[in-house]
């Protein structure tokens, strides 16, 4: 008569761990990297997530849903007819080991946030023009140096050890305020690249032409890769 095989202790431990993990979501290295980038950008759209991982929009939705099931992100439309955006929850901020506060959804800022991420996808991921330093990192550095906070660019691109201030301008400020910002950035950084909506290009180009060092460039938004590679 044959006897049933009795599982050894290691097998029993694996089985207990399998039951404990059933239905849970484990953090992969890719998850961690993407969640930290998400924290840097405040929020990203599902389409932007899909392009970050080089997959289809459907796969981007699947990954978003996986993270949402784990409790790491929230996701919904923030403007009528707009795309679904993704941002970290408090748990996601902790899991990602992000040094930044958990972002609270803000419909009035989301258009600008989306545009800055589009710029990152082009300059950093597609064209690989340099190393991206997000606005949140810049703000953290400035707070540690002084109570006085200058105008911060939307990001800095370090290219060949040269810092380039990046600004996305979708709504025009007053001419005086715009002039102050452009002059301050031009003095602080080796180059300043502005990406502006078509209606703002003439005013920005005039302000840029007044900078003595001639280190301010003005591009249309959305930018064309061919312009940046000249």
BAVO-564291 format. One line per 10 residues: number of its first residue (from 1); for each residue x, y, z of N, C-alpha, C, CB. Coordinates in Angstrom, 2 decimals. Atoms other than C-alpha are relative to their C-alpha. Glycine has a CB too. Layout:
# BAVO-564291
NUM = X Y Z X Y Z X Y Z X Y Z; ...
//
This chain:
# BAVO-564291
1 = 0.86 -1.19 0.00 0.00 0.00 0.00 0.89 1.23 0.00 -0.97 0.01 1.23; -0.81 -1.23 0.09 1.42 3.43 -1.03 -0.50 1.02 1.00 -0.04 0.58 -1.42; 0.37 -1.07 -0.95 1.49 6.30 1.42 0.12 1.34 -0.70 0.91 -0.04 1.28; -0.04 -1.34 0.60 0.82 9.94 0.55 1.32 0.68 0.36 -1.21 0.86 0.49; -1.24 -0.73 -0.23 3.90 12.10 0.17 -0.25 1.17 0.92 0.62 0.48 -1.33; 0.14 -1.10 -0.96 4.29 14.46 3.09 0.92 1.14 -0.43 0.34 -0.47 1.47; -0.85 -1.11 0.44 5.51 17.92 1.95 0.99 0.40 1.07 -0.86 1.20 -0.39; -1.00 -0.42 -0.98 8.72 19.11 3.57 -0.30 1.41 0.47 1.42 -0.08 -0.59; 0.28 -1.31 -0.62 8.91 22.32 5.61 0.14 1.14 -1.00 0.95 0.25 1.17; -0.20 -1.06 0.99 10.26 24.46 2.72 -1.20 0.09 -0.94 1.28 -0.25 -0.82
11 = 1.17 0.01 0.88 7.36 23.39 0.51 -1.20 0.61 0.70 -0.32 -1.43 -0.46; 1.13 -0.56 -0.76 4.85 24.20 3.24 0.13 1.52 0.14 -0.09 -0.65 1.39; -0.22 -1.44 -0.12 6.44 27.66 3.69 -0.35 0.71 -1.31 1.46 0.30 0.40; 0.31 -0.60 1.30 6.18 28.37 -0.06 -1.51 0.07 -0.22 0.66 -0.78 -1.14; 1.45 0.03 0.16 2.53 27.36 -0.03 -0.67 1.06 0.86 -0.54 -1.39 0.36; 0.59 -1.04 -0.87 1.75 29.61 2.95 0.24 1.38 -0.59 0.60 -0.08 1.43; -0.30 -1.30 0.60 3.49 32.54 1.23 -0.84 0.24 -1.24 1.47 0.10 -0.34; 0.82 -0.15 1.20 1.60 31.87 -2.01 -1.42 0.42 0.37 -0.02 -1.31 -0.80; 1.35 -0.35 -0.41 -1.73 31.99 -0.17 -0.05 1.43 0.56 -0.52 -0.99 1.06; -0.02 -1.33 -0.58 -0.69 35.14 1.68 0.07 1.07 -1.08 1.18 0.15 0.95
21 = -0.17 -0.98 1.06 0.30 36.93 -1.56 -1.10 -0.04 -1.04 1.32 -0.22 -0.68; 1.03 0.13 1.02 -2.72 35.76 -3.56 -0.88 1.25 -0.05 -0.86 -1.25 0.25; 0.83 -1.19 0.17 -4.56 38.77 -4.97 0.71 1.30 0.27 -1.19 -0.10 0.87; -0.75 -1.22 -0.27 -1.87 41.24 -3.90 0.83 0.38 -1.23 0.91 -0.17 1.25; -0.82 -0.49 1.10 0.31 43.33 -6.23 1.39 0.25 0.53 -0.60 1.28 -0.65; -1.37 -0.19 -0.43 4.06 43.15 -5.87 0.65 1.13 -0.80 0.80 -1.30 -0.16; -0.70 -1.12 0.63 6.22 46.18 -6.62 1.22 -0.52 -0.75 0.41 1.05 1.04; -1.17 0.37 0.80 8.64 45.51 -9.48 0.93 1.20 -0.11 -0.43 -0.49 -1.41; -0.93 -1.10 0.20 11.69 47.59 -10.30 -0.57 1.01 -0.99 1.37 -0.52 -0.50; 0.63 -0.90 0.96 9.83 49.00 -13.30 -1.08 0.82 0.65 -0.57 -0.78 -1.18
31 = 1.03 -0.74 -0.73 6.90 49.93 -11.09 0.62 1.15 0.78 -0.77 -0.94 0.95; -0.63 -1.02 -0.83 9.20 51.78 -8.72 0.52 1.17 -0.81 1.13 -0.62 0.79; -0.54 -1.07 0.86 10.93 53.73 -11.50 -1.10 0.87 -0.57 0.83 -0.60 -1.14; 1.09 -0.76 0.60 7.66 54.73 -13.14 -0.76 0.80 1.04 -0.96 -0.94 -0.72; 0.71 -0.72 -1.05 5.98 55.70 -9.87 0.80 1.21 0.47 -0.30 -0.94 1.18; -0.82 -1.15 -0.38 8.93 57.93 -8.96 -0.05 1.09 -1.07 1.46 -0.43 0.23; 0.14 -1.00 1.08 8.73 59.61 -12.38 -1.37 0.66 0.09 0.19 -0.66 -1.39; 1.35 -0.54 -0.15 4.99 60.03 -11.82 -0.02 1.06 1.10 -1.00 -1.13 0.32; -0.07 -0.98 -1.08 5.73 61.81 -8.53 0.71 1.27 -0.46 0.73 -0.60 1.21; -0.74 -1.16 0.49 8.21 64.11 -10.28 -0.87 0.89 -0.88 1.24 -0.45 -0.77
41 = 0.82 -0.75 0.95 5.65 65.13 -12.90 -1.36 0.40 0.57 -0.20 -0.81 -1.26; 1.29 -0.23 -0.66 2.72 65.44 -10.43 -1.06 -0.99 -0.46 -0.48 1.43 -0.26; 1.00 0.91 0.58 0.47 63.46 -12.78 0.36 -0.23 -1.46 -1.47 0.58 0.14; -0.18 0.28 1.42 0.58 61.82 -16.19 -1.29 -0.60 -0.54 1.21 -0.95 -0.25; 1.18 0.60 0.61 -2.10 60.75 -18.63 0.26 -1.47 -0.29 -0.40 0.75 -1.30; -0.14 1.42 0.34 -2.77 57.12 -19.50 0.79 -0.15 -1.30 -1.38 -0.67 -0.13; -0.73 0.06 1.26 -1.49 57.79 -23.03 1.50 0.23 0.23 -0.54 1.03 -0.98; -1.40 -0.26 -0.30 1.75 59.22 -21.64 0.65 -1.20 0.69 0.14 1.24 0.88; -0.51 1.21 -0.63 2.17 56.15 -19.44 0.29 -1.07 -1.04 -1.00 -0.52 1.05; -0.20 1.01 1.06 1.74 53.90 -22.48 1.27 0.29 -0.79 -1.22 -0.04 -0.94
51 = -1.20 -0.34 0.76 4.45 55.80 -24.34 1.27 -0.15 0.83 -0.10 1.42 -0.52; -1.15 0.19 -0.88 6.77 55.69 -21.33 0.46 -1.45 0.00 -0.34 0.44 1.42; -0.37 1.42 -0.03 6.66 51.89 -21.37 0.10 -0.59 -1.41 -1.02 -0.79 0.82; -0.12 0.46 1.38 6.63 51.66 -25.17 -1.03 -1.02 -0.39 1.34 -0.58 -0.22; 1.05 0.96 0.27 3.33 49.83 -25.30 -1.26 0.73 -0.48 -0.31 -0.84 1.26; 1.26 -0.56 0.50 -0.24 50.37 -26.53 -0.76 0.71 1.10 -0.87 -1.11 -0.61; 0.85 -0.68 -0.97 -2.84 52.56 -24.88 -0.72 -1.01 0.89 -1.03 0.89 -0.72; 0.67 1.06 -0.78 -4.61 49.36 -23.81 0.90 -0.53 1.11 -0.42 -1.15 -0.92; -0.94 0.47 -1.02 -1.49 48.18 -21.99 0.21 1.06 1.06 1.34 -0.40 -0.64; -0.11 -1.09 -0.97 -1.16 51.60 -20.37 -1.17 -0.01 0.97 0.06 1.34 -0.72
61 = 1.17 0.09 -0.88 -4.72 51.24 -19.03 0.12 -1.18 0.95 -1.29 -0.13 -0.83; -0.16 1.19 -0.84 -3.92 47.74 -17.77 0.96 0.28 1.16 0.51 -1.19 -0.84; -0.97 -0.30 -1.05 -0.88 49.00 -15.86 -0.58 0.99 1.00 1.31 0.55 -0.60; 0.69 -0.95 -0.89 -2.88 51.94 -14.47 -0.95 -0.73 0.94 -0.77 1.06 -0.82; 0.97 0.74 -0.81 -5.58 49.54 -13.28 0.70 -0.90 1.02 -0.91 -0.84 -0.89; -0.78 0.83 -0.94 -2.98 47.25 -11.70 0.46 0.83 1.18 1.22 -0.64 -0.71; -0.45 -0.89 -1.07 -1.54 50.16 -9.73 -1.17 0.47 0.87 0.73 1.21 -0.58; 1.18 -0.46 -0.76 -5.02 51.35 -8.77 -0.51 -1.11 0.92 -1.12 0.47 -0.96; 0.41 1.15 -0.82 -5.92 47.86 -7.52 0.90 -0.13 1.23 0.04 -1.30 -0.84; -0.95 0.07 -1.11 -2.78 47.99 -5.34 -0.16 1.16 0.97 1.42 -0.03 -0.53
71 = 0.17 -1.17 -0.87 -3.85 51.36 -3.91 1.10 1.03 -0.15 -0.07 -0.44 1.42; -1.12 -0.91 0.18 -0.81 53.17 -5.29 -0.36 1.28 -0.74 1.10 -0.70 -0.73; 0.37 -1.18 0.80 -2.57 55.59 -7.67 -1.51 0.21 0.02 0.51 -0.15 -1.45; 1.39 -0.33 0.34 -5.84 57.34 -8.34 0.00 0.43 -1.46 -0.58 1.13 0.95; 0.07 -0.36 1.41 -7.06 58.05 -11.85 -1.42 0.41 -0.36 0.47 -1.15 -0.88; 1.28 -0.42 0.55 -9.87 59.99 -13.48 0.23 1.20 -0.93 -1.02 0.36 1.13; -0.06 -1.22 0.81 -10.63 62.78 -15.94 -0.04 1.20 0.95 -1.19 0.06 -1.03; 0.00 -1.21 -0.82 -9.85 66.19 -14.45 -0.64 1.18 -0.71 1.41 0.36 0.40; 0.71 -1.02 0.77 -11.41 68.25 -17.24 -1.00 -0.69 -0.91 0.99 0.87 -0.82; 1.05 0.58 0.84 -14.53 67.66 -19.28 0.55 -0.35 -1.38 -1.19 0.97 -0.12
81 = -0.47 0.44 1.30 -13.67 65.62 -22.36 1.49 -0.24 -0.09 -0.38 0.99 -1.01; -1.45 0.18 0.00 -10.01 65.43 -21.35 0.39 -1.44 0.27 0.64 0.90 1.02; -0.47 1.37 -0.24 -7.86 62.34 -20.91 -0.05 -0.37 1.48 1.43 -0.18 -0.53; -0.11 0.46 -1.39 -7.69 60.25 -17.75 1.43 0.18 0.47 -0.45 -1.49 0.15; -1.32 -0.21 -0.57 -4.79 61.24 -15.54 0.21 -0.95 1.18 0.18 1.47 0.44; -0.40 0.90 -1.07 -2.92 59.20 -12.95 0.89 0.78 0.96 0.74 -1.27 -0.56; -0.88 -0.63 -0.99 -1.36 60.46 -9.70 0.11 -0.91 1.21 -0.52 1.41 0.41; -0.27 0.87 -1.13 0.05 58.87 -6.58 -0.95 0.27 1.17 1.43 0.15 0.45; 0.66 -0.11 -1.30 -1.92 58.19 -3.42 1.09 0.14 1.07 -0.93 -1.24 0.28; -0.99 -0.04 -1.08 -0.26 58.55 -0.03 0.75 -1.32 0.09 -0.68 0.31 1.34
91 = -0.65 1.30 -0.02 0.41 54.84 -0.11 1.00 -0.13 -1.14 -1.03 -1.13 -0.07; -0.89 0.04 1.14 1.91 55.16 -3.58 1.24 0.85 0.21 -0.73 0.46 -1.24; -1.14 -0.87 -0.31 4.12 58.04 -2.44 0.98 -0.73 0.92 -0.47 1.31 0.66; -0.84 0.74 -0.94 5.39 55.86 0.39 0.69 -1.18 -0.70 -0.84 -0.50 1.20; -0.55 1.17 0.70 5.86 52.78 -1.82 1.11 0.43 -0.97 -1.12 -0.74 -0.77; -0.99 -0.48 0.97 7.76 54.81 -4.43 1.21 0.65 0.67 -0.65 1.00 -0.94; -1.05 -0.68 -0.75 9.94 56.35 -1.69 0.26 1.39 -0.59 1.30 -0.84 0.01; -0.10 -1.33 0.58 9.21 59.74 -3.21 0.27 1.04 1.09 -1.29 0.34 -0.78; -0.27 -1.06 -0.98 10.64 62.79 -1.40 -1.01 1.14 -0.06 1.38 0.55 -0.21; 0.93 -1.10 0.22 7.71 64.92 -2.58 -1.36 -0.29 0.64 -0.17 0.27 -1.49
101 = 1.34 0.15 -0.56 4.31 65.54 -1.04 -0.95 -0.62 -1.01 -0.53 1.35 0.47; 1.02 0.58 0.87 1.36 63.64 -2.42 -0.78 1.12 -0.66 -0.95 -0.94 0.79; 0.65 -1.07 0.76 -0.15 65.80 -5.15 -1.51 -0.12 0.12 0.42 -0.04 -1.48; 1.46 -0.04 -0.02 -3.77 66.87 -4.83 -0.50 0.47 -1.36 -0.51 0.93 1.14; 0.46 -0.34 1.34 -5.68 66.98 -8.16 -0.42 1.45 -0.14 -1.15 -0.89 -0.39; 0.29 -1.40 0.25 -5.94 70.47 -9.62 -0.28 0.17 -1.49 1.19 0.92 0.45; 0.41 -0.07 1.41 -7.89 70.86 -12.85 0.58 1.22 -0.70 -1.52 0.04 -0.10; -0.51 -1.22 0.63 -6.58 74.40 -13.45 1.47 -0.12 -0.41 -0.18 1.17 0.93; -1.43 0.17 0.31 -2.96 73.17 -13.57 0.29 -1.17 -0.93 0.77 -0.19 1.28; -0.29 1.27 0.66 -3.37 69.88 -15.37 0.42 0.17 -1.46 -1.21 -0.89 0.07
111 = -0.42 -0.24 1.39 -3.02 71.32 -18.90 1.49 0.30 -0.08 -0.80 1.15 -0.61; -1.43 -0.34 -0.04 0.36 72.78 -18.02 0.84 -1.21 0.40 0.26 1.17 0.98; -0.71 1.21 -0.44 1.43 69.60 -16.20 0.13 -0.99 -1.16 -0.74 -0.66 1.19; -0.02 0.91 1.15 0.50 67.52 -19.25 1.01 0.47 -1.04 -1.40 -0.11 -0.63; -0.91 -0.54 1.01 2.47 69.84 -21.54 1.46 -0.19 0.39 -0.29 1.48 -0.23; -1.38 0.18 -0.46 5.62 69.65 -19.41 0.41 -1.47 -0.14 0.14 0.46 1.47; -0.31 1.43 0.17 5.43 65.84 -19.42 0.20 -0.34 -1.47 -1.11 -0.87 0.60; -0.21 0.22 1.44 5.05 65.89 -23.21 1.41 0.43 -0.39 -1.05 0.77 -0.83; -1.34 -0.49 0.29 8.25 67.92 -23.33 1.05 -0.99 0.51 0.22 1.39 0.64; -0.94 0.98 -0.54 10.01 65.39 -21.10 0.06 -1.25 -0.88 -0.40 -0.39 1.43
121 = 0.03 1.17 0.88 8.89 62.51 -23.32 0.81 0.24 -1.26 -1.44 -0.35 -0.36; -0.72 -0.31 1.23 10.38 64.29 -26.34 1.50 0.20 0.26 -0.58 1.24 -0.65; -1.40 -0.37 -0.19 13.62 65.76 -24.97 0.81 -1.09 0.70 0.09 1.28 0.80; -0.72 0.95 -0.84 14.55 63.13 -22.40 -0.11 -1.42 -0.54 -0.54 0.04 1.42; 0.20 1.40 0.37 13.03 59.86 -23.62 0.21 -0.27 -1.49 -1.39 -0.44 0.38; -0.08 0.27 1.44 12.80 60.20 -27.42 1.33 0.48 -0.60 -1.15 0.68 -0.72; -1.21 -0.56 0.61 15.67 62.51 -28.41 1.24 -0.20 0.85 -0.20 1.47 -0.27; -1.11 0.22 -0.95 17.83 61.82 -25.32 1.02 1.14 -0.08 0.70 -1.34 -0.29; -0.86 -1.18 0.11 19.20 65.36 -25.37 0.76 0.30 1.29 -0.82 1.20 -0.39; -0.68 -0.29 -1.26 20.26 65.34 -21.72 -0.73 -0.62 1.18 0.13 1.50 0.20
131 = 0.59 0.51 -1.24 19.37 64.58 -18.11 -1.03 0.99 0.52 1.10 -0.26 1.06; 1.12 -0.84 -0.42 16.02 65.90 -16.90 0.03 0.21 1.51 -1.34 -0.64 -0.42; 0.13 -0.34 -1.42 15.74 67.70 -13.54 -1.34 0.70 0.16 1.20 0.92 0.50; 1.38 -0.51 -0.07 12.11 68.27 -12.57 -0.11 1.24 0.91 -0.94 -1.09 0.50; 0.26 -1.21 -0.79 10.66 71.45 -11.05 -0.09 -0.30 1.49 -1.29 0.68 -0.47; 0.15 0.34 -1.41 9.88 69.65 -7.79 1.37 -0.19 0.66 -0.85 -1.29 0.16; -1.36 0.15 -0.52 13.56 68.75 -7.34 0.67 1.37 0.14 0.83 -0.91 -0.92; -0.56 -1.35 -0.06 14.58 72.34 -8.12 -0.54 0.77 1.20 -0.30 0.76 -1.30; 0.63 -0.70 -1.12 12.10 73.68 -5.56 0.55 -0.51 1.33 -1.52 -0.18 -0.04; -0.53 0.58 -1.23 13.40 71.28 -2.91 1.41 0.51 0.28 0.00 -1.53 -0.09
141 = -1.35 -0.52 -0.16 16.96 72.44 -3.51 -0.01 1.46 0.44 0.78 -0.15 -1.31; 0.06 -1.42 -0.33 16.03 76.11 -3.33 -0.45 0.22 1.44 -0.94 0.73 -0.95; 0.47 -0.15 -1.38 14.15 75.68 -0.04 1.10 -0.31 1.01 -1.21 -0.92 0.25; -1.08 0.35 -0.93 17.22 74.11 1.53 1.10 1.05 0.02 0.60 -1.35 -0.39; -1.05 -1.02 0.07 19.40 77.05 0.47 -0.40 1.31 0.67 0.37 0.26 -1.44; 0.40 -1.32 -0.45 17.35 80.08 1.39 -1.51 0.09 0.12 0.52 1.09 -0.95; 1.43 -0.25 -0.11 13.95 81.38 2.42 -0.51 0.72 -1.24 -0.31 0.82 1.26; 0.39 -0.72 1.22 13.94 83.54 -0.72 -0.04 -0.97 -1.16 0.97 1.17 -0.29; 0.16 0.95 1.09 12.64 81.62 -3.70 -0.13 0.72 -1.33 -1.23 -0.90 0.24; 0.09 -0.63 1.31 13.40 82.81 -7.24 -1.01 -0.74 -0.87 1.38 0.03 -0.70
151 = 0.86 0.71 0.94 11.23 81.94 -10.22 0.72 -1.27 -0.47 -0.37 0.90 -1.21; -0.58 1.26 0.42 11.84 78.29 -11.03 -0.49 -0.38 -1.38 -0.33 -1.11 1.01; 0.46 0.49 1.30 11.76 76.92 -14.57 -0.82 -1.27 0.19 1.19 -0.27 -0.95; 0.80 1.22 -0.07 9.45 74.01 -15.35 0.87 -1.24 0.10 -0.91 -0.10 -1.23; -0.98 1.08 -0.13 12.54 71.79 -15.58 1.34 0.56 -0.45 -0.42 -1.27 -0.85; -1.34 -0.32 0.52 16.26 71.90 -16.27 0.53 -1.23 -0.71 0.98 0.46 1.16; -0.61 1.07 0.78 17.92 69.81 -18.95 1.51 0.19 0.06 -0.52 0.00 -1.49; -1.46 -0.06 -0.05 21.60 69.09 -18.27 0.54 -0.69 -1.25 0.56 -0.66 1.31; -0.49 0.51 1.29 23.20 68.71 -21.68 1.47 0.36 -0.15 -0.83 0.59 -1.18; -1.44 -0.23 0.10 26.97 68.29 -22.04 0.49 0.90 1.13 0.35 0.62 -1.36
161 = -0.36 -0.73 -1.22 27.33 69.63 -18.47 -0.47 1.44 -0.03 1.49 -0.04 0.21; 0.53 -1.35 0.11 25.40 72.73 -19.49 -1.47 0.00 0.41 0.16 0.55 -1.45; 1.40 -0.02 -0.43 22.14 73.56 -17.65 -0.87 0.87 -0.91 -0.09 0.49 1.45; 0.94 -0.73 0.86 19.27 74.57 -19.92 -1.34 0.09 0.73 -0.17 -0.72 -1.39; 1.30 -0.20 -0.63 16.18 76.07 -18.27 -1.10 -0.18 -1.03 -0.09 1.41 0.66; 1.12 0.29 0.90 12.94 74.83 -19.84 -1.28 0.63 0.54 -0.19 -1.52 -0.20; 1.26 -0.62 -0.40 9.68 76.77 -19.76 -1.06 -0.30 -1.05 0.16 1.53 0.19; 1.17 0.16 0.86 6.27 75.93 -21.20 -0.95 1.14 0.29 -0.69 -1.39 0.22; 0.86 -1.17 -0.17 4.13 79.02 -21.76 -1.25 -0.19 -0.86 0.76 1.32 -0.39; 1.25 0.21 0.72 0.51 78.35 -22.67 -0.95 1.19 0.13 -0.68 -1.25 0.51
171 = 0.79 -1.22 -0.20 -1.04 81.55 -21.28 0.96 1.16 0.28 -1.04 -0.17 1.18; -0.95 -1.11 -0.07 0.66 84.92 -21.60 -0.14 0.77 1.31 -0.20 0.94 -1.18; -0.06 -0.87 -1.17 1.71 86.82 -18.49 0.09 1.44 -0.49 1.22 -0.36 0.93; -0.19 -1.39 0.40 1.97 90.61 -18.47 1.39 0.16 -0.60 -0.19 0.95 1.21; -1.30 -0.20 0.66 4.83 91.94 -20.61 1.10 0.28 1.02 -0.09 1.16 -1.02; -1.00 -0.34 -1.01 6.61 93.32 -17.55 0.43 -1.25 0.77 -0.55 1.05 0.97; -0.33 1.21 -0.76 6.39 90.07 -15.59 0.77 -1.00 -0.86 -1.28 -0.65 0.54; -0.68 0.92 0.90 7.44 88.01 -18.60 1.45 0.44 -0.19 -0.72 -0.06 -1.36; -1.36 -0.52 0.17 10.45 90.26 -19.11 0.87 -0.27 1.20 -0.04 1.48 -0.27; -0.74 0.28 -1.24 11.50 89.85 -15.47 0.44 -1.46 0.06 -0.85 0.35 1.23
181 = -0.28 1.43 -0.09 11.29 86.07 -15.63 1.06 -0.41 -1.02 -1.29 -0.82 -0.22; -0.95 0.36 1.04 13.13 85.74 -18.93 1.40 0.50 0.34 -0.45 0.56 -1.36; -1.30 -0.57 -0.35 15.92 88.06 -17.78 0.66 -0.75 1.15 -0.14 1.48 0.36; -0.54 0.71 -1.15 16.32 86.23 -14.47 0.51 -1.39 -0.39 -1.06 -0.13 1.10; -0.42 1.33 0.43 16.49 82.80 -16.10 1.23 0.07 -0.90 -1.14 -0.70 -0.72; -1.14 -0.15 0.91 18.90 84.02 -18.78 1.28 0.29 0.75 -0.27 1.10 -1.01; -1.17 -0.31 -0.82 21.24 85.30 -16.08 0.47 -1.22 0.79 -0.31 1.14 0.95; -0.32 1.14 -0.87 21.08 82.10 -14.02 0.45 -1.24 -0.76 -1.19 -0.34 0.83; -0.26 1.23 0.74 21.28 79.45 -16.76 0.76 0.29 -1.30 -1.31 -0.72 -0.31; -0.79 -0.15 1.23 23.57 78.87 -19.74 -0.91 0.26 -1.20 0.84 -1.25 -0.25
191 = 0.99 -0.21 1.03 20.54 78.63 -22.01 -1.40 -0.07 0.60 0.16 -1.03 -1.14; 1.41 0.08 -0.37 16.78 79.12 -21.71 -0.78 -0.35 -1.25 -0.51 1.35 0.63; 0.85 0.40 1.12 14.37 77.30 -24.00 -1.45 0.19 0.40 0.27 -1.48 -0.42; 1.42 -0.21 -0.21 10.79 78.54 -24.14 -0.79 -0.77 -1.06 -0.36 1.51 -0.04; 0.92 0.70 0.91 8.02 76.43 -25.67 -1.37 0.63 0.19 -0.03 -1.57 0.28; 1.17 -0.84 -0.16 5.01 78.60 -26.34 -1.09 -0.32 -1.01 0.38 1.46 -0.12; 1.14 0.12 0.91 1.54 78.36 -27.83 0.15 1.02 -1.12 -1.35 0.21 0.76; -0.23 -0.81 1.21 1.37 79.87 -31.32 -0.32 1.48 0.21 -0.83 -0.53 -1.14; 0.40 -1.39 -0.19 -0.44 83.03 -30.19 0.99 0.80 0.85 -1.37 0.05 0.65; -0.93 -0.68 -0.90 2.33 83.81 -27.68 1.39 0.17 -0.60 0.09 -0.75 1.30
201 = -1.34 -0.02 0.59 5.31 83.38 -30.00 0.52 1.41 -0.30 0.00 -0.81 -1.25; -0.53 -1.34 0.31 5.55 87.02 -31.20 0.46 0.75 1.25 -1.05 0.81 -0.72; -0.37 -0.73 -1.22 5.56 88.51 -27.68 1.24 -0.60 0.65 -1.16 -0.01 1.00; -1.15 0.65 -0.62 8.01 85.94 -26.35 1.28 0.22 -0.81 -0.26 -1.50 0.15; -1.16 -0.22 0.86 10.32 86.36 -29.33 0.55 1.41 0.19 -0.37 -0.24 -1.48; -0.44 -1.38 -0.24 10.43 90.12 -28.72 0.75 0.10 1.33 -1.21 0.96 0.01; -0.65 -0.03 -1.32 11.30 89.63 -25.04 1.35 -0.70 -0.07 -0.90 -0.67 1.07; -1.26 0.75 0.10 13.96 87.03 -25.89 1.07 0.81 -0.74 -0.23 -1.34 -0.72; -0.96 -0.79 0.78 15.58 89.41 -28.40 0.64 1.10 0.83 -0.69 0.61 -1.21; -0.53 -1.06 -0.85 16.13 91.94 -25.59 1.04 -0.50 1.00 -1.13 0.66 0.75
211 = -0.97 0.55 -0.95 18.32 89.59 -23.54 1.42 0.23 -0.52 -0.25 -1.52 0.23; -1.34 -0.35 0.49 21.95 90.82 -23.77 0.84 -1.20 -0.43 0.75 0.75 1.08; -0.85 1.15 0.31 23.56 87.35 -23.78 -0.51 -0.83 -1.17 0.12 -0.87 1.21; 0.59 0.70 1.15 21.29 86.12 -26.59 -0.03 -1.52 0.23 0.77 0.32 -1.28; 0.02 1.44 -0.33 20.90 82.76 -24.81 -1.40 -0.53 0.24 0.84 -0.25 1.23; 1.40 0.44 -0.14 17.09 82.49 -24.96 -0.52 -0.41 -1.37 -0.89 1.12 0.62; 0.61 0.48 1.23 15.47 80.37 -27.65 -1.50 -0.17 0.21 0.65 -1.34 -0.46; 1.46 0.13 -0.07 11.76 80.32 -28.41 -0.45 -0.99 -1.06 -0.69 1.39 -0.20; 0.53 1.03 0.89 10.06 77.27 -29.90 -1.51 -0.03 0.12 0.61 -1.39 0.33; 1.45 0.16 -0.05 6.46 76.55 -30.75 -0.33 -1.20 0.87 -0.59 -0.16 -1.41
221 = 0.51 1.17 -0.71 4.44 74.21 -28.58 -1.30 -0.44 -0.66 -0.22 0.32 1.53; -0.96 1.08 -0.27 3.95 71.39 -29.28 1.24 0.11 -0.89 -0.66 -1.37 -0.21; -1.25 -0.16 0.75 7.61 71.31 -30.36 0.16 -1.05 -1.09 1.19 -0.05 0.94; -0.35 0.95 1.06 8.94 69.65 -33.49 1.43 -0.47 0.22 -0.17 0.64 -1.43; -1.33 0.56 -0.24 11.90 67.33 -33.09 1.04 0.60 -0.96 -0.04 -1.52 -0.15; -0.95 -0.51 0.99 13.51 68.71 -36.26 0.56 1.35 0.41 -0.67 0.11 -1.37; -0.47 -1.30 -0.47 13.72 72.19 -34.70 1.10 -0.14 1.05 -1.17 0.80 0.56; -0.91 0.17 -1.13 15.56 70.90 -31.64 1.32 -0.64 -0.40 -0.65 -0.82 1.06; -1.20 0.72 0.43 18.10 68.88 -33.60 0.86 0.80 -0.97 -0.39 -1.31 -0.65; -0.80 -0.82 0.92 19.38 71.75 -35.72 1.34 0.37 0.64 -0.79 1.29 -0.40
//
